[in-house]
Structures are given as C-alpha cells and as structure tokens.
Amino acid sequence: MRVKIYTTPVCPYCRMAKEFLTQRGVEFEEVNVQENRGAALEMIQKTGQNGVPVIEINNKIIVGFNQEKIIEALGL
Amino acid sequence: MNAEQLRAILERYAKSQGFQLNPDKKILDLIIQGLLQNEQKFGLRYCPCRAITSDPEQDKKIICPCVYHKDELKQMGHCHCGLFVAKK
C-alpha cells in the first residue's frame, strides 16, 4: 500500500494525521510542501486547493484529516 | 511580535467579525506558533496549513486571515487551519 502525506511543519492537523497513521502502524512518505515547491504545485494540481494535510492512499486523495475516510481508504 | 501579542490581535479581529478563536489551546498555540514562524521565514503571516507557491498573487490569498476563512466558517464552522471557529 502506498501512502503519501503532504504537510507543512507547523500544521496541527498534519501532526494529528501523522500520529494517526503511525499509531496504526501505517508506513507513509511525508512531503513537506513548504520546503518542496514542486510538491506544493503537484498537490494543488491534484486537489484543486492549497490546504494541508492531503493524504494519498493508493491514488485516492483525502483532503484534510478525515479519520473515517482514511480508515476506509486503508481498508481497516 | 510575540505569541501573546498576536493572539490578542487575532482575538480582536475574530470578535469584530462575530466569530472566535479556537478554544482548544493546544491547536491554537500551534497555529499561532506557525504564523510567527512563517512571518520570520517569509516576512508574511502565511497560514501554516496551506502551501506557499512563490506566486505572489496566489500567496497573497493565504496571508492570515486568508481569503477563504469566512466561507469556510459558514460551511464548516471553522476555517481550514482551525484558528477561527464559529460561535455556538
């Protein structure tokens, strides 16, 4: 399963989303959109908005820290 | 500017607009810390929960209070980052 999370370093909901994934033993790739402008533009292109966190689970995009959608996408 | 000063400014703004700051102190402190870090790093108080694109026209929209916050408050009861919440 491929899990990617777009974050900024000081976003509370990004921290919560990462803790949520870690607590469930889900490995993920983190992309800091504040340091990586290419990734920022990629995220905006994929979602049509600029807010983080954005979580991509097997190509399914979840905007914001939505626990129900994350669980569903992970198949937990 | 320190966190207390910024909190006071944001509180006055929220009150003047009929909403309030997030009562969850942990979240509020993180957002204020993020705004101050962005001000220190980029010279402007960009929302800590939005991507900075380096396009000045686009990035202007995410200077706190961002252009989206009032619509988000109406739709979700809080702005995207959770700084401002609607009064109950």
Backbone of each chain as nested JSON, in Angstrom:
{
  "chains": [
    {"id": "A", "residues": [
      {"number": 1, "name": "MET", "atoms": {"N": [0.845, -1.198, 0.0], "CA": [0.0, 0.0, 0.0], "C": [0.882, 1.25, 0.0]}},
      {"number": 2, "name": "ARG", "atoms": {"N": [0.557, 2.186, -0.878], "CA": [1.371, 3.4, -0.979], "C": [0.622, 4.549, -0.308]}},
      {"number": 3, "name": "VAL", "atoms": {"N": [1.238, 5.107, 0.733], "CA": [0.608, 6.224, 1.452], "C": [1.558, 7.418, 1.438]}},
      {"number": 4, "name": "LYS", "atoms": {"N": [1.033, 8.522, 0.968], "CA": [1.834, 9.747, 0.885], "C": [1.058, 10.858, 1.586]}},
      {"number": 5, "name": "ILE", "atoms": {"N": [1.75, 11.653, 2.394], "CA": [1.048, 12.747, 3.079], "C": [1.784, 14.052, 2.809]}},
      {"number": 6, "name": "TYR", "atoms": {"N": [1.04, 15.017, 2.306], "CA": [1.562, 16.362, 2.056], "C": [1.313, 17.183, 3.32]}},
      {"number": 7, "name": "THR", "atoms": {"N": [2.356, 17.802, 3.816], "CA": [2.261, 18.517, 5.096], "C": [3.009, 19.858, 5.046]}},
      {"number": 8, "name": "THR", "atoms": {"N": [2.786, 20.635, 6.114], "CA": [3.714, 21.724, 6.443], "C": [4.184, 21.429, 7.873]}},
      {"number": 9, "name": "PRO", "atoms": {"N": [5.317, 21.97, 8.291], "CA": [5.877, 21.599, 9.596], "C": [5.039, 22.05, 10.796]}},
      {"number": 10, "name": "VAL", "atoms": {"N": [4.229, 23.089, 10.638], "CA": [3.553, 23.657, 11.802], "C": [2.028, 23.572, 11.723]}},
      {"number": 11, "name": "CYS", "atoms": {"N": [1.539, 22.631, 10.942], "CA": [0.093, 22.462, 10.805], "C": [-0.393, 21.419, 11.822]}},
      {"number": 12, "name": "PRO", "atoms": {"N": [-1.263, 21.802, 12.78], "CA": [-1.702, 20.862, 13.813], "C": [-2.36, 19.604, 13.25]}},
      {"number": 13, "name": "TYR", "atoms": {"N": [-3.176, 19.77, 12.203], "CA": [-3.885, 18.605, 11.667], "C": [-2.961, 17.667, 10.892]}},
      {"number": 14, "name": "CYS", "atoms": {"N": [-1.843, 18.219, 10.389], "CA": [-0.825, 17.35, 9.764], "C": [-0.216, 16.459, 10.832]}},
      {"number": 15, "name": "ARG", "atoms": {"N": [0.094, 17.055, 11.979], "CA": [0.674, 16.278, 13.092], "C": [-0.285, 15.187, 13.533]}},
      {"number": 16, "name": "MET", "atoms": {"N": [-1.567, 15.558, 13.645], "CA": [-2.564, 14.572, 14.084], "C": [-2.682, 13.434, 13.073]}},
      {"number": 17, "name": "ALA", "atoms": {"N": [-2.655, 13.797, 11.79], "CA": [-2.787, 12.779, 10.746], "C": [-1.587, 11.823, 10.773]}},
      {"number": 18, "name": "LYS", "atoms": {"N": [-0.406, 12.37, 10.974], "CA": [0.798, 11.514, 11.028], "C": [0.746, 10.608, 12.261]}},
      {"number": 19, "name": "GLU", "atoms": {"N": [0.316, 11.163, 13.389], "CA": [0.199, 10.351, 14.612], "C": [-0.817, 9.232, 14.406]}},
      {"number": 20, "name": "PHE", "atoms": {"N": [-1.906, 9.572, 13.735], "CA": [-2.978, 8.601, 13.47], "C": [-2.446, 7.428, 12.643]}},
      {"number": 21, "name": "LEU", "atoms": {"N": [-1.685, 7.751, 11.603], "CA": [-1.129, 6.699, 10.737], "C": [-0.09, 5.88, 11.498]}},
      {"number": 22, "name": "THR", "atoms": {"N": [0.77, 6.569, 12.247], "CA": [1.828, 5.883, 12.99], "C": [1.236, 4.933, 14.029]}},
      {"number": 23, "name": "GLN", "atoms": {"N": [0.206, 5.421, 14.744], "CA": [-0.442, 4.581, 15.774], "C": [-1.029, 3.303, 15.18]}},
      {"number": 24, "name": "ARG", "atoms": {"N": [-1.409, 3.373, 13.9], "CA": [-1.989, 2.193, 13.254], "C": [-0.956, 1.4, 12.469]}},
      {"number": 25, "name": "GLY", "atoms": {"N": [0.279, 1.761, 12.645], "CA": [1.37, 1.015, 12.015], "C": [1.447, 1.19, 10.506]}},
      {"number": 26, "name": "VAL", "atoms": {"N": [0.914, 2.31, 10.008], "CA": [0.915, 2.541, 8.557], "C": [2.177, 3.317, 8.171]}},
      {"number": 27, "name": "GLU", "atoms": {"N": [2.943, 2.762, 7.282], "CA": [4.134, 3.477, 6.796], "C": [3.704, 4.492, 5.752]}},
      {"number": 28, "name": "PHE", "atoms": {"N": [4.333, 5.66, 5.789], "CA": [3.948, 6.691, 4.826], "C": [5.165, 7.516, 4.414]}},
      {"number": 29, "name": "GLU", "atoms": {"N": [4.995, 8.123, 3.262], "CA": [6.015, 9.062, 2.772], "C": [5.495, 10.468, 3.059]}},
      {"number": 30, "name": "GLU", "atoms": {"N": [6.298, 11.283, 3.728], "CA": [5.872, 12.653, 4.028], "C": [6.533, 13.632, 3.062]}},
      {"number": 31, "name": "VAL", "atoms": {"N": [5.732, 14.527, 2.524], "CA": [6.27, 15.565, 1.645], "C": [5.948, 16.926, 2.258]}},
      {"number": 32, "name": "ASN", "atoms": {"N": [6.982, 17.67, 2.583], "CA": [6.816, 18.996, 3.181], "C": [6.656, 20.017, 2.048]}},
      {"number": 33, "name": "VAL", "atoms": {"N": [5.439, 20.52, 1.891], "CA": [5.173, 21.426, 0.766], "C": [5.75, 22.831, 0.988]}},
      {"number": 34, "name": "GLN", "atoms": {"N": [6.21, 23.08, 2.211], "CA": [6.839, 24.379, 2.455], "C": [8.292, 24.38, 1.965]}},
      {"number": 35, "name": "GLU", "atoms": {"N": [8.891, 23.211, 1.97], "CA": [10.285, 23.101, 1.53], "C": [10.368, 22.704, 0.06]}},
      {"number": 36, "name": "ASN", "atoms": {"N": [9.334, 22.051, -0.426], "CA": [9.374, 21.484, -1.774], "C": [8.27, 22.13, -2.625]}},
      {"number": 37, "name": "ARG", "atoms": {"N": [8.642, 23.184, -3.354], "CA": [7.642, 23.923, -4.14], "C": [7.045, 23.08, -5.259]}},
      {"number": 38, "name": "GLY", "atoms": {"N": [7.858, 22.191, -5.819], "CA": [7.359, 21.297, -6.871], "C": [6.228, 20.439, -6.332]}},
      {"number": 39, "name": "ALA", "atoms": {"N": [6.447, 19.93, -5.121], "CA": [5.42, 19.093, -4.484], "C": [4.189, 19.92, -4.15]}},
      {"number": 40, "name": "ALA", "atoms": {"N": [4.404, 21.18, -3.761], "CA": [3.268, 22.059, -3.453], "C": [2.389, 22.225, -4.696]}},
      {"number": 41, "name": "LEU", "atoms": {"N": [3.023, 22.481, -5.807], "CA": [2.264, 22.673, -7.048], "C": [1.582, 21.369, -7.475]}},
      {"number": 42, "name": "GLU", "atoms": {"N": [2.291, 20.265, -7.273], "CA": [1.724, 18.943, -7.597], "C": [0.453, 18.696, -6.764]}},
      {"number": 43, "name": "MET", "atoms": {"N": [0.543, 19.028, -5.486], "CA": [-0.606, 18.829, -4.598], "C": [-1.783, 19.711, -5.017]}},
      {"number": 44, "name": "ILE", "atoms": {"N": [-1.485, 20.964, -5.344], "CA": [-2.55, 21.894, -5.757], "C": [-3.203, 21.4, -7.047]}},
      {"number": 45, "name": "GLN", "atoms": {"N": [-2.36, 20.894, -7.954], "CA": [-2.879, 20.381, -9.223], "C": [-3.782, 19.156, -8.992]}},
      {"number": 46, "name": "LYS", "atoms": {"N": [-3.362, 18.303, -8.063], "CA": [-4.132, 17.081, -7.803], "C": [-5.453, 17.357, -7.093]}},
      {"number": 47, "name": "THR", "atoms": {"N": [-5.464, 18.378, -6.208], "CA": [-6.639, 18.561, -5.343], "C": [-7.444, 19.825, -5.654]}},
      {"number": 48, "name": "GLY", "atoms": {"N": [-6.86, 20.745, -6.402], "CA": [-7.565, 21.992, -6.704], "C": [-7.647, 22.931, -5.521]}},
      {"number": 49, "name": "GLN", "atoms": {"N": [-6.845, 22.699, -4.527], "CA": [-6.82, 23.577, -3.344], "C": [-5.415, 23.519, -2.728]}},
      {"number": 50, "name": "ASN", "atoms": {"N": [-5.171, 24.427, -1.761], "CA": [-3.801, 24.542, -1.247], "C": [-3.648, 24.15, 0.228]}},
      {"number": 51, "name": "GLY", "atoms": {"N": [-4.725, 23.615, 0.824], "CA": [-4.663, 23.263, 2.243], "C": [-4.02, 21.903, 2.489]}},
      {"number": 52, "name": "VAL", "atoms": {"N": [-3.34, 21.796, 3.619], "CA": [-2.788, 20.524, 4.066], "C": [-3.452, 20.138, 5.397]}},
      {"number": 53, "name": "PRO", "atoms": {"N": [-3.449, 18.893, 5.822], "CA": [-2.793, 17.781, 5.141], "C": [-3.614, 17.267, 3.943]}},
      {"number": 54, "name": "VAL", "atoms": {"N": [-2.897, 16.709, 2.978], "CA": [-3.522, 15.935, 1.915], "C": [-2.903, 14.542, 2.012]}},
      {"number": 55, "name": "ILE", "atoms": {"N": [-3.762, 13.543, 2.066], "CA": [-3.275, 12.172, 2.215], "C": [-3.664, 11.388, 0.968]}},
      {"number": 56, "name": "GLU", "atoms": {"N": [-2.676, 10.746, 0.366], "CA": [-2.906, 9.966, -0.842], "C": [-2.695, 8.502, -0.491]}},
      {"number": 57, "name": "ILE", "atoms": {"N": [-3.751, 7.732, -0.597], "CA": [-3.67, 6.304, -0.265], "C": [-4.054, 5.513, -1.505]}},
      {"number": 58, "name": "ASN", "atoms": {"N": [-3.061, 4.83, -2.06], "CA": [-3.278, 4.079, -3.31], "C": [-4.003, 4.935, -4.356]}},
      {"number": 59, "name": "ASN", "atoms": {"N": [-3.491, 6.125, -4.56], "CA": [-4.015, 7.083, -5.546], "C": [-5.369, 7.696, -5.174]}},
      {"number": 60, "name": "LYS", "atoms": {"N": [-5.909, 7.351, -4.017], "CA": [-7.133, 8.008, -3.556], "C": [-6.708, 9.209, -2.71]}},
      {"number": 61, "name": "ILE", "atoms": {"N": [-7.303, 10.372, -3.022], "CA": [-6.899, 11.618, -2.367], "C": [-7.882, 11.985, -1.255]}},
      {"number": 62, "name": "ILE", "atoms": {"N": [-7.349, 12.274, -0.081], "CA": [-8.178, 12.74, 1.036], "C": [-7.646, 14.108, 1.462]}},
      {"number": 63, "name": "VAL", "atoms": {"N": [-8.502, 15.117, 1.395], "CA": [-8.097, 16.471, 1.798], "C": [-8.516, 16.692, 3.247]}},
      {"number": 64, "name": "GLY", "atoms": {"N": [-7.556, 17.051, 4.08], "CA": [-7.835, 17.279, 5.497], "C": [-7.688, 15.998, 6.296]}},
      {"number": 65, "name": "PHE", "atoms": {"N": [-7.709, 16.154, 7.615], "CA": [-7.571, 14.998, 8.5], "C": [-8.953, 14.419, 8.757]}},
      {"number": 66, "name": "ASN", "atoms": {"N": [-9.383, 13.527, 7.849], "CA": [-10.698, 12.911, 7.947], "C": [-10.494, 11.437, 8.299]}},
      {"number": 67, "name": "GLN", "atoms": {"N": [-10.633, 11.142, 9.587], "CA": [-10.316, 9.789, 10.072], "C": [-11.146, 8.71, 9.38]}},
      {"number": 68, "name": "GLU", "atoms": {"N": [-12.433, 8.972, 9.194], "CA": [-13.306, 7.966, 8.569], "C": [-12.853, 7.628, 7.157]}},
      {"number": 69, "name": "LYS", "atoms": {"N": [-12.513, 8.674, 6.409], "CA": [-12.081, 8.447, 5.023], "C": [-10.735, 7.737, 4.978]}},
      {"number": 70, "name": "ILE", "atoms": {"N": [-9.858, 8.078, 5.926], "CA": [-8.543, 7.427, 5.962], "C": [-8.714, 5.935, 6.261]}},
      {"number": 71, "name": "ILE", "atoms": {"N": [-9.531, 5.623, 7.259], "CA": [-9.767, 4.22, 7.634], "C": [-10.349, 3.445, 6.45]}},
      {"number": 72, "name": "GLU", "atoms": {"N": [-11.291, 4.085, 5.776], "CA": [-11.932, 3.438, 4.622], "C": [-10.91, 3.178, 3.511]}},
      {"number": 73, "name": "ALA", "atoms": {"N": [-10.093, 4.19, 3.227], "CA": [-9.105, 4.05, 2.153], "C": [-8.033, 3.018, 2.505]}},
      {"number": 74, "name": "LEU", "atoms": {"N": [-7.727, 2.91, 3.797], "CA": [-6.728, 1.928, 4.232], "C": [-7.322, 0.526, 4.312]}},
      {"number": 75, "name": "GLY", "atoms": {"N": [-8.638, 0.432, 4.328], "CA": [-9.307, -0.859, 4.45], "C": [-9.185, -1.433, 5.846]}},
      {"number": 76, "name": "LEU", "atoms": {"N": [-9.16, -0.57, 6.854], "CA": [-9.01, -1.034, 8.25], "C": [-10.361, -1.385, 8.882]}}
    ]},
    {"id": "B", "residues": [
      {"number": 1, "name": "MET", "atoms": {"N": [7.064, 40.67, 17.224], "CA": [5.796, 40.362, 17.878], "C": [5.87, 38.983, 18.528]}},
      {"number": 2, "name": "ASN", "atoms": {"N": [5.332, 38.875, 19.732], "CA": [5.336, 37.553, 20.361], "C": [3.94, 36.908, 20.261]}},
      {"number": 3, "name": "ALA", "atoms": {"N": [3.868, 35.683, 20.736], "CA": [2.636, 34.905, 20.585], "C": [1.449, 35.575, 21.29]}},
      {"number": 4, "name": "GLU", "atoms": {"N": [1.685, 36.123, 22.448], "CA": [0.597, 36.761, 23.193], "C": [0.046, 37.976, 22.451]}},
      {"number": 5, "name": "GLN", "atoms": {"N": [0.963, 38.77, 21.889], "CA": [0.539, 39.954, 21.13], "C": [-0.282, 39.547, 19.901]}},
      {"number": 6, "name": "LEU", "atoms": {"N": [0.208, 38.52, 19.201], "CA": [-0.508, 38.072, 18.007], "C": [-1.87, 37.492, 18.387]}},
      {"number": 7, "name": "ARG", "atoms": {"N": [-1.912, 36.721, 19.465], "CA": [-3.179, 36.168, 19.921], "C": [-4.186, 37.294, 20.206]}},
      {"number": 8, "name": "ALA", "atoms": {"N": [-3.719, 38.369, 20.829], "CA": [-4.607, 39.494, 21.161], "C": [-5.148, 40.139, 19.878]}},
      {"number": 9, "name": "ILE", "atoms": {"N": [-4.291, 40.302, 18.882], "CA": [-4.724, 40.893, 17.604], "C": [-5.777, 40.005, 16.94]}},
      {"number": 10, "name": "LEU", "atoms": {"N": [-5.489, 38.711, 16.905], "CA": [-6.409, 37.768, 16.259], "C": [-7.735, 37.686, 17.021]}},
      {"number": 11, "name": "GLU", "atoms": {"N": [-7.644, 37.773, 18.32], "CA": [-8.846, 37.72, 19.15], "C": [-9.74, 38.934, 18.873]}},
      {"number": 12, "name": "ARG", "atoms": {"N": [-9.104, 40.093, 18.773], "CA": [-9.873, 41.322, 18.487], "C": [-10.543, 41.202, 17.118]}},
      {"number": 13, "name": "TYR", "atoms": {"N": [-9.776, 40.684, 16.136], "CA": [-10.322, 40.536, 14.789], "C": [-11.523, 39.586, 14.809]}},
      {"number": 14, "name": "ALA", "atoms": {"N": [-11.337, 38.428, 15.453], "CA": [-12.412, 37.424, 15.499], "C": [-13.671, 38.022, 16.129]}},
      {"number": 15, "name": "LYS", "atoms": {"N": [-13.473, 38.724, 17.231], "CA": [-14.61, 39.313, 17.939], "C": [-15.333, 40.32, 17.049]}},
      {"number": 16, "name": "SER", "atoms": {"N": [-14.548, 41.128, 16.327], "CA": [-15.148, 42.154, 15.468], "C": [-15.96, 41.538, 14.328]}},
      {"number": 17, "name": "GLN", "atoms": {"N": [-15.612, 40.283, 13.976], "CA": [-16.284, 39.627, 12.854], "C": [-17.403, 38.676, 13.294]}},
      {"number": 18, "name": "GLY", "atoms": {"N": [-17.566, 38.526, 14.606], "CA": [-18.634, 37.665, 15.107], "C": [-18.254, 36.205, 15.249]}},
      {"number": 19, "name": "PHE", "atoms": {"N": [-16.976, 35.874, 15.158], "CA": [-16.562, 34.506, 15.465], "C": [-15.521, 34.54, 16.585]}},
      {"number": 20, "name": "GLN", "atoms": {"N": [-14.859, 33.439, 16.861], "CA": [-13.915, 33.409, 17.984], "C": [-12.696, 32.566, 17.662]}},
      {"number": 21, "name": "LEU", "atoms": {"N": [-11.68, 32.664, 18.513], "CA": [-10.506, 31.813, 18.338], "C": [-10.837, 30.408, 18.832]}},
      {"number": 22, "name": "ASN", "atoms": {"N": [-10.101, 29.441, 18.308], "CA": [-10.313, 28.046, 18.689], "C": [-10.114, 27.881, 20.202]}},
      {"number": 23, "name": "PRO", "atoms": {"N": [-11.104, 27.353, 20.906], "CA": [-10.941, 27.188, 22.354], "C": [-9.953, 26.08, 22.726]}},
      {"number": 24, "name": "ASP", "atoms": {"N": [-9.572, 25.248, 21.759], "CA": [-8.572, 24.203, 22.027], "C": [-7.193, 24.867, 22.045]}},
      {"number": 25, "name": "LYS", "atoms": {"N": [-6.672, 25.059, 23.253], "CA": [-5.437, 25.825, 23.431], "C": [-4.25, 25.194, 22.692]}},
      {"number": 26, "name": "LYS", "atoms": {"N": [-4.213, 23.867, 22.662], "CA": [-3.103, 23.162, 22.021], "C": [-3.062, 23.497, 20.51]}},
      {"number": 27, "name": "ILE", "atoms": {"N": [-4.222, 23.417, 19.887], "CA": [-4.3, 23.722, 18.452], "C": [-4.012, 25.2, 18.216]}},
      {"number": 28, "name": "LEU", "atoms": {"N": [-4.617, 26.043, 19.031], "CA": [-4.439, 27.489, 18.875], "C": [-2.955, 27.876, 19.006]}},
      {"number": 29, "name": "ASP", "atoms": {"N": [-2.295, 27.329, 20.017], "CA": [-0.872, 27.646, 20.218], "C": [-0.026, 27.228, 19.024]}},
      {"number": 30, "name": "LEU", "atoms": {"N": [-0.334, 26.045, 18.469], "CA": [0.431, 25.56, 17.31], "C": [0.237, 26.463, 16.096]}},
      {"number": 31, "name": "ILE", "atoms": {"N": [-1.01, 26.909, 15.897], "CA": [-1.288, 27.764, 14.729], "C": [-0.583, 29.119, 14.899]}},
      {"number": 32, "name": "ILE", "atoms": {"N": [-0.662, 29.678, 16.089], "CA": [-0.009, 30.973, 16.329], "C": [1.505, 30.837, 16.172]}},
      {"number": 33, "name": "GLN", "atoms": {"N": [2.042, 29.744, 16.674], "CA": [3.477, 29.467, 16.506], "C": [3.819, 29.361, 15.005]}},
      {"number": 34, "name": "GLY", "atoms": {"N": [2.955, 28.695, 14.254], "CA": [3.166, 28.543, 12.816], "C": [3.113, 29.872, 12.083]}},
      {"number": 35, "name": "LEU", "atoms": {"N": [2.171, 30.725, 12.467], "CA": [2.061, 32.049, 11.833], "C": [3.322, 32.868, 12.102]}},
      {"number": 36, "name": "LEU", "atoms": {"N": [3.799, 32.8, 13.327], "CA": [5.01, 33.569, 13.674], "C": [6.249, 33.01, 12.963]}},
      {"number": 37, "name": "GLN", "atoms": {"N": [6.296, 31.696, 12.846], "CA": [7.425, 31.087, 12.125], "C": [7.413, 31.489, 10.653]}},
      {"number": 38, "name": "ASN", "atoms": {"N": [6.208, 31.499, 10.066], "CA": [6.106, 31.897, 8.655], "C": [6.476, 33.375, 8.482]}},
      {"number": 39, "name": "GLU", "atoms": {"N": [6.075, 34.208, 9.441], "CA": [6.425, 35.63, 9.368], "C": [7.95, 35.802, 9.444]}},
      {"number": 40, "name": "GLN", "atoms": {"N": [8.565, 35.029, 10.312], "CA": [10.016, 35.115, 10.478], "C": [10.734, 34.626, 9.204]}},
      {"number": 41, "name": "LYS", "atoms": {"N": [10.196, 33.547, 8.629], "CA": [10.856, 32.922, 7.48], "C": [10.556, 33.624, 6.156]}},
      {"number": 42, "name": "PHE", "atoms": {"N": [9.281, 34.026, 5.979], "CA": [8.863, 34.555, 4.67], "C": [8.515, 36.045, 4.708]}},
      {"number": 43, "name": "GLY", "atoms": {"N": [8.464, 36.604, 5.913], "CA": [8.151, 38.03, 6.025], "C": [6.664, 38.313, 6.071]}},
      {"number": 44, "name": "LEU", "atoms": {"N": [5.85, 37.288, 5.923], "CA": [4.397, 37.474, 5.95], "C": [3.761, 36.337, 6.741]}},
      {"number": 45, "name": "ARG", "atoms": {"N": [2.625, 36.639, 7.354], "CA": [1.975, 35.629, 8.188], "C": [1.092, 34.714, 7.338]}},
      {"number": 46, "name": "TYR", "atoms": {"N": [1.761, 33.837, 6.584], "CA": [1.001, 32.888, 5.782], "C": [0.343, 31.852, 6.69]}},
      {"number": 47, "name": "CYS", "atoms": {"N": [-0.805, 31.375, 6.281], "CA": [-1.476, 30.309, 7.019], "C": [-0.523, 29.112, 7.113]}},
      {"number": 48, "name": "PRO", "atoms": {"N": [-0.349, 28.565, 8.318], "CA": [0.584, 27.435, 8.449], "C": [0.052, 26.133, 7.863]}},
      {"number": 49, "name": "CYS", "atoms": {"N": [-1.222, 26.121, 7.453], "CA": [-1.83, 24.891, 6.934], "C": [-2.114, 24.98, 5.439]}},
      {"number": 50, "name": "ARG", "atoms": {"N": [-1.393, 25.858, 4.756], "CA": [-1.574, 25.98, 3.311], "C": [-0.216, 26.052, 2.63]}},
      {"number": 51, "name": "ALA", "atoms": {"N": [-0.18, 25.572, 1.398], "CA": [1.077, 25.539, 0.654], "C": [1.404, 26.915, 0.085]}},
      {"number": 52, "name": "ILE", "atoms": {"N": [2.648, 27.302, 0.207], "CA": [3.131, 28.56, -0.371], "C": [3.684, 28.223, -1.755]}},
      {"number": 53, "name": "THR", "atoms": {"N": [3.237, 28.978, -2.76], "CA": [3.575, 28.597, -4.14], "C": [4.708, 29.417, -4.748]}},
      {"number": 54, "name": "SER", "atoms": {"N": [5.049, 30.531, -4.125], "CA": [6.017, 31.507, -4.672], "C": [5.4, 32.389, -5.751]}},
      {"number": 55, "name": "ASP", "atoms": {"N": [4.112, 32.212, -6.03], "CA": [3.394, 33.121, -6.919], "C": [2.757, 34.188, -6.017]}},
      {"number": 56, "name": "PRO", "atoms": {"N": [3.275, 35.417, -6.046], "CA": [2.792, 36.442, -5.109], "C": [1.278, 36.636, -5.129]}},
      {"number": 57, "name": "GLU", "atoms": {"N": [0.662, 36.543, -6.297], "CA": [-0.79, 36.729, -6.392], "C": [-1.549, 35.616, -5.668]}},
      {"number": 58, "name": "GLN", "atoms": {"N": [-1.056, 34.397, -5.825], "CA": [-1.681, 33.254, -5.15], "C": [-1.411, 33.288, -3.65]}},
      {"number": 59, "name": "ASP", "atoms": {"N": [-0.158, 33.578, -3.315], "CA": [0.249, 33.525, -1.905], "C": [-0.395, 34.64, -1.077]}},
      {"number": 60, "name": "LYS", "atoms": {"N": [-0.735, 35.74, -1.754], "CA": [-1.418, 36.839, -1.076], "C": [-2.727, 36.353, -0.43]}},
      {"number": 61, "name": "LYS", "atoms": {"N": [-3.333, 35.346, -1.079], "CA": [-4.632, 34.842, -0.615], "C": [-4.535, 34.077, 0.697]}},
      {"number": 62, "name": "ILE", "atoms": {"N": [-3.32, 33.617, 1.038], "CA": [-3.216, 32.765, 2.237], "C": [-2.544, 33.498, 3.4]}},
      {"number": 63, "name": "ILE", "atoms": {"N": [-2.452, 34.832, 3.294], "CA": [-1.975, 35.599, 4.441], "C": [-3.133, 35.664, 5.438]}},
      {"number": 64, "name": "CYS", "atoms": {"N": [-2.842, 35.282, 6.673], "CA": [-3.884, 35.23, 7.707], "C": [-4.366, 36.636, 8.102]}},
      {"number": 65, "name": "PRO", "atoms": {"N": [-5.687, 36.892, 8.163], "CA": [-6.783, 35.97, 7.865], "C": [-6.93, 35.786, 6.349]}},
      {"number": 66, "name": "CYS", "atoms": {"N": [-6.943, 34.559, 5.919], "CA": [-6.896, 34.244, 4.478], "C": [-8.231, 34.595, 3.801]}},
      {"number": 67, "name": "VAL", "atoms": {"N": [-8.211, 34.565, 2.482], "CA": [-9.436, 34.944, 1.743], "C": [-10.54, 33.892, 1.895]}},
      {"number": 68, "name": "TYR", "atoms": {"N": [-10.155, 32.703, 2.36], "CA": [-11.135, 31.6, 2.415], "C": [-11.868, 31.509, 3.759]}},
      {"number": 69, "name": "HIS", "atoms": {"N": [-11.356, 32.192, 4.794], "CA": [-11.82, 31.852, 6.145], "C": [-13.301, 32.097, 6.386]}},
      {"number": 70, "name": "LYS", "atoms": {"N": [-13.854, 33.147, 5.807], "CA": [-15.271, 33.432, 6.09], "C": [-16.195, 32.386, 5.449]}},
      {"number": 71, "name": "ASP", "atoms": {"N": [-15.878, 31.997, 4.215], "CA": [-16.684, 30.951, 3.562], "C": [-16.557, 29.629, 4.316]}},
      {"number": 72, "name": "GLU", "atoms": {"N": [-15.342, 29.325, 4.753], "CA": [-15.127, 28.059, 5.474], "C": [-15.87, 28.057, 6.815]}},
      {"number": 73, "name": "LEU", "atoms": {"N": [-15.874, 29.203, 7.476], "CA": [-16.61, 29.3, 8.741], "C": [-18.101, 29.041, 8.513]}},
      {"number": 74, "name": "LYS", "atoms": {"N": [-18.611, 29.576, 7.403], "CA": [-20.029, 29.361, 7.089], "C": [-20.296, 27.886, 6.779]}},
      {"number": 75, "name": "GLN", "atoms": {"N": [-19.375, 27.295, 6.003], "CA": [-19.596, 25.908, 5.554], "C": [-19.296, 24.874, 6.625]}},
      {"number": 76, "name": "MET", "atoms": {"N": [-18.176, 25.071, 7.357], "CA": [-17.706, 24.009, 8.256], "C": [-17.75, 24.387, 9.734]}},
      {"number": 77, "name": "GLY", "atoms": {"N": [-17.977, 25.675, 9.997], "CA": [-17.97, 26.114, 11.391], "C": [-16.587, 26.45, 11.904]}},
      {"number": 78, "name": "HIS", "atoms": {"N": [-15.595, 26.309, 11.046], "CA": [-14.217, 26.705, 11.391], "C": [-13.459, 26.939, 10.095]}},
      {"number": 79, "name": "CYS", "atoms": {"N": [-12.37, 27.704, 10.202], "CA": [-11.558, 27.873, 8.993], "C": [-10.659, 26.652, 8.834]}},
      {"number": 80, "name": "HIS", "atoms": {"N": [-10.046, 26.506, 7.672], "CA": [-9.307, 25.271, 7.359], "C": [-8.3, 24.894, 8.435]}},
      {"number": 81, "name": "CYS", "atoms": {"N": [-7.538, 25.858, 8.918], "CA": [-6.478, 25.527, 9.889], "C": [-7.023, 25.406, 11.306]}},
      {"number": 82, "name": "GLY", "atoms": {"N": [-8.239, 25.874, 11.538], "CA": [-8.823, 25.771, 12.87], "C": [-8.507, 26.944, 13.771]}},
      {"number": 83, "name": "LEU", "atoms": {"N": [-7.975, 28.01, 13.216], "CA": [-7.693, 29.188, 14.039], "C": [-8.996, 29.854, 14.5]}},
      {"number": 84, "name": "PHE", "atoms": {"N": [-9.878, 30.089, 13.541], "CA": [-11.157, 30.729, 13.847], "C": [-12.278, 29.686, 13.865]}},
      {"number": 85, "name": "VAL", "atoms": {"N": [-13.159, 29.809, 14.838], "CA": [-14.324, 28.921, 14.885], "C": [-15.574, 29.771, 15.076]}},
      {"number": 86, "name": "ALA", "atoms": {"N": [-16.681, 29.227, 14.587], "CA": [-17.95, 29.956, 14.732], "C": [-18.388, 29.924, 16.184]}},
      {"number": 87, "name": "LYS", "atoms": {"N": [-19.088, 30.977, 16.578], "CA": [-19.646, 30.996, 17.933], "C": [-20.848, 30.063, 17.979]}},
      {"number": 88, "name": "LYS", "atoms": {"N": [-20.969, 29.323, 19.101], "CA": [-22.109, 28.399, 19.203], "C": [-23.293, 29.096, 19.839]}}
    ]}
  ]
}
